[in-house]
Amino acid sequence: MTSQQAIGVLMLSPFYFKMSPVDRKKLVQEYCDSFNKSVMQQKNSADSKK
Protein backbone atom coordinates (compact mmCIF):
# COMPACT_ATOMS: atom_id res chain seq x y z
CA MET A 1 0.00 0.00 0.00
CA THR A 2 1.29 3.41 -0.86
CA SER A 3 1.20 6.41 1.45
CA GLN A 4 -1.41 8.07 -0.77
CA GLN A 5 -3.69 5.04 -0.54
CA ALA A 6 -3.29 4.93 3.25
CA ILE A 7 -4.07 8.63 3.58
CA GLY A 8 -7.22 8.11 1.51
CA VAL A 9 -8.39 5.44 3.95
CA LEU A 10 -7.33 7.28 7.09
CA MET A 11 -9.03 10.51 6.00
CA LEU A 12 -12.36 8.74 6.43
CA SER A 13 -11.84 9.06 10.18
CA PRO A 14 -12.51 12.41 11.83
CA PHE A 15 -9.72 11.64 14.29
CA TYR A 16 -7.17 11.85 11.49
CA PHE A 17 -7.74 15.59 11.20
CA LYS A 18 -7.35 16.13 14.95
CA MET A 19 -3.80 14.76 14.85
CA SER A 20 -0.68 16.83 14.36
CA PRO A 21 1.10 16.50 11.01
CA VAL A 22 3.95 14.60 12.69
CA ASP A 23 1.50 12.15 14.26
CA ARG A 24 -0.33 11.76 10.94
CA LYS A 25 2.91 10.90 9.18
CA LYS A 26 3.73 8.30 11.82
CA LEU A 27 0.22 6.83 11.60
CA VAL A 28 0.42 6.57 7.80
CA GLN A 29 3.76 4.78 8.03
CA GLU A 30 2.49 2.38 10.70
CA TYR A 31 -0.67 1.70 8.70
CA CYS A 32 1.32 0.94 5.54
CA ASP A 33 3.74 -1.30 7.43
CA SER A 34 0.91 -3.21 9.08
CA PHE A 35 -1.02 -3.61 5.83
CA ASN A 36 2.03 -4.76 3.89
CA LYS A 37 3.00 -7.22 6.62
CA SER A 38 -0.51 -8.67 6.56
CA VAL A 39 -0.41 -9.06 2.78
CA MET A 40 2.94 -10.83 2.96
CA GLN A 41 1.68 -13.21 5.65
CA GLN A 42 -1.36 -14.08 3.53
CA LYS A 43 0.84 -14.63 0.49
CA ASN A 44 3.21 -16.87 2.44
CA SER A 45 0.29 -18.81 3.87
CA ALA A 46 -1.19 -19.33 0.41
CA ASP A 47 2.20 -20.40 -0.97
CA SER A 48 2.70 -22.96 1.80
CA LYS A 49 -0.68 -24.58 1.02
CA LYS A 50 0.37 -25.30 -2.58
C-alpha positions as a Markdown table, in Angstrom:
| # | Residue | x | y | z |
|---|---|---|---|---|
| 1 | Met | 0.0 | 0.0 | 0.0 |
| 2 | Thr | 1.3 | 3.4 | -0.9 |
| 3 | Ser | 1.2 | 6.4 | 1.5 |
| 4 | Gln | -1.4 | 8.1 | -0.8 |
| 5 | Gln | -3.7 | 5.0 | -0.5 |
| 6 | Ala | -3.3 | 4.9 | 3.3 |
| 7 | Ile | -4.1 | 8.6 | 3.6 |
| 8 | Gly | -7.2 | 8.1 | 1.5 |
| 9 | Val | -8.4 | 5.4 | 3.9 |
| 10 | Leu | -7.3 | 7.3 | 7.1 |
| 11 | Met | -9.0 | 10.5 | 6.0 |
| 12 | Leu | -12.4 | 8.7 | 6.4 |
| 13 | Ser | -11.8 | 9.1 | 10.2 |
| 14 | Pro | -12.5 | 12.4 | 11.8 |
| 15 | Phe | -9.7 | 11.6 | 14.3 |
| 16 | Tyr | -7.2 | 11.8 | 11.5 |
| 17 | Phe | -7.7 | 15.6 | 11.2 |
| 18 | Lys | -7.3 | 16.1 | 14.9 |
| 19 | Met | -3.8 | 14.8 | 14.8 |
| 20 | Ser | -0.7 | 16.8 | 14.4 |
| 21 | Pro | 1.1 | 16.5 | 11.0 |
| 22 | Val | 4.0 | 14.6 | 12.7 |
| 23 | Asp | 1.5 | 12.1 | 14.3 |
| 24 | Arg | -0.3 | 11.8 | 10.9 |
| 25 | Lys | 2.9 | 10.9 | 9.2 |
| 26 | Lys | 3.7 | 8.3 | 11.8 |
| 27 | Leu | 0.2 | 6.8 | 11.6 |
| 28 | Val | 0.4 | 6.6 | 7.8 |
| 29 | Gln | 3.8 | 4.8 | 8.0 |
| 30 | Glu | 2.5 | 2.4 | 10.7 |
| 31 | Tyr | -0.7 | 1.7 | 8.7 |
| 32 | Cys | 1.3 | 0.9 | 5.5 |
| 33 | Asp | 3.7 | -1.3 | 7.4 |
| 34 | Ser | 0.9 | -3.2 | 9.1 |
| 35 | Phe | -1.0 | -3.6 | 5.8 |
| 36 | Asn | 2.0 | -4.8 | 3.9 |
| 37 | Lys | 3.0 | -7.2 | 6.6 |
| 38 | Ser | -0.5 | -8.7 | 6.6 |
| 39 | Val | -0.4 | -9.1 | 2.8 |
| 40 | Met | 2.9 | -10.8 | 3.0 |
| 41 | Gln | 1.7 | -13.2 | 5.6 |
| 42 | Gln | -1.4 | -14.1 | 3.5 |
| 43 | Lys | 0.8 | -14.6 | 0.5 |
| 44 | Asn | 3.2 | -16.9 | 2.4 |
| 45 | Ser | 0.3 | -18.8 | 3.9 |
| 46 | Ala | -1.2 | -19.3 | 0.4 |
| 47 | Asp | 2.2 | -20.4 | -1.0 |
| 48 | Ser | 2.7 | -23.0 | 1.8 |
| 49 | Lys | -0.7 | -24.6 | 1.0 |
| 50 | Lys | 0.4 | -25.3 | -2.6 |
